[in-house]
Structure formats: structure tokens, C-alpha cells
Amino acid sequence: MNNTFDATVQTVIALAVLSLAVLPAILGMIRDRRIDIQLRDAEEHRDRRTGVLVVFDLAYGPHEERVFRANAGRTSY
């Protein structure tokens, strides 16, 4: 029984050390993916929050005003 317990503890310790080594890499990949999405949206002139094009439109005004108008109808509780 003691031999099985020791093997289990060693396995848990090995998995903990492995997770400490792999976790920063996984977090870095997630961060890079988010930055890639932001760069792609910037190239396409899109705002992911509103879905509108990020350009000056003579009919609707600058982007900031359109974002304000899009969010004006929403109520926050």
C-alpha cells in the first residue's frame, strides 16, 4: 500500500512541475492569439465591440460618435 501511495505522490508532483513549465507557454499562446485578432481587425478597419467599420463616414460622423450612439441605446444595470 505504501508503495502505491508513493507512486501516486510522485505522479502528482511530476504533473505539478510539468504544469508549471507548460502554463506560461499556454498563456503566451492565448495572448498572441488575442493580439493577432486585434491586428487583423485593425487591418480590416473593424471594431470588434460594435462591429462597425473604423473609418470616418461623412453621413454618420467619426467612429467615436458611432460607438457612443451604438452604446447609448444599451442600459447597464
C-alpha positions as CSV (number, residue, x, y, z in Angstrom):
1,M,0.0,0.0,0.0
2,N,2.8,2.4,0.9
3,N,4.5,1.7,-2.5
4,T,1.3,2.7,-4.4
5,F,0.9,5.9,-2.3
6,D,4.5,6.9,-3.0
7,A,3.9,6.3,-6.8
8,T,0.8,8.5,-6.6
9,V,2.5,11.3,-4.8
10,Q,5.4,11.2,-7.3
11,T,3.0,11.3,-10.2
12,V,1.1,14.3,-8.7
13,I,4.4,16.1,-8.1
14,A,5.6,15.4,-11.7
15,L,2.3,16.7,-13.1
16,A,2.5,19.8,-10.9
17,V,6.1,20.6,-12.1
18,L,5.0,19.9,-15.7
19,S,2.1,22.2,-15.4
20,L,4.3,25.0,-14.0
21,A,6.6,24.6,-17.1
22,V,3.8,24.4,-19.6
23,L,1.4,27.1,-18.2
24,P,3.4,30.1,-19.3
25,A,3.6,28.8,-22.8
26,I,-0.1,28.3,-23.0
27,L,-0.8,31.7,-21.6
28,G,1.6,33.2,-24.1
29,M,-0.2,31.4,-27.0
30,I,-3.5,32.8,-25.8
31,R,-2.1,36.3,-25.6
32,D,-0.5,36.0,-29.0
33,R,-3.8,34.8,-30.5
34,R,-5.6,37.8,-28.9
35,I,-3.0,40.2,-30.4
36,D,-3.3,38.5,-33.8
37,I,-7.1,39.0,-33.7
38,Q,-6.7,42.7,-32.8
39,L,-4.1,43.2,-35.6
40,R,-6.4,41.5,-38.1
41,D,-9.3,43.7,-37.0
42,A,-7.1,46.8,-37.3
43,E,-6.2,45.8,-40.9
44,E,-9.8,45.4,-41.8
45,H,-10.7,48.6,-40.0
46,R,-13.3,46.9,-37.8
47,D,-14.2,47.4,-34.2
48,R,-15.0,44.0,-32.6
49,R,-17.1,45.6,-29.8
50,T,-19.5,47.3,-32.2
51,G,-18.9,45.5,-35.5
52,V,-18.8,48.8,-37.3
53,L,-16.1,50.0,-39.7
54,V,-13.5,52.2,-38.0
55,V,-13.4,55.0,-40.6
56,F,-14.7,58.5,-40.9
57,D,-18.1,58.5,-42.6
58,L,-19.5,61.8,-43.8
59,A,-23.1,60.6,-43.2
60,Y,-22.6,59.2,-39.7
61,G,-19.6,61.1,-38.3
62,P,-16.4,59.9,-36.7
63,H,-16.0,56.5,-35.2
64,E,-16.2,57.6,-31.6
65,E,-19.6,59.2,-32.1
66,R,-20.9,56.0,-33.8
67,V,-19.7,53.9,-30.8
68,F,-21.3,56.4,-28.4
69,R,-24.6,56.2,-30.3
70,A,-24.4,52.4,-30.5
71,N,-23.9,52.1,-26.8
72,A,-26.4,54.9,-25.9
73,G,-29.3,52.5,-26.5
74,R,-27.9,49.9,-24.1
75,T,-28.7,50.2,-20.5
76,S,-26.3,49.0,-17.9
77,Y,-27.6,47.6,-14.7
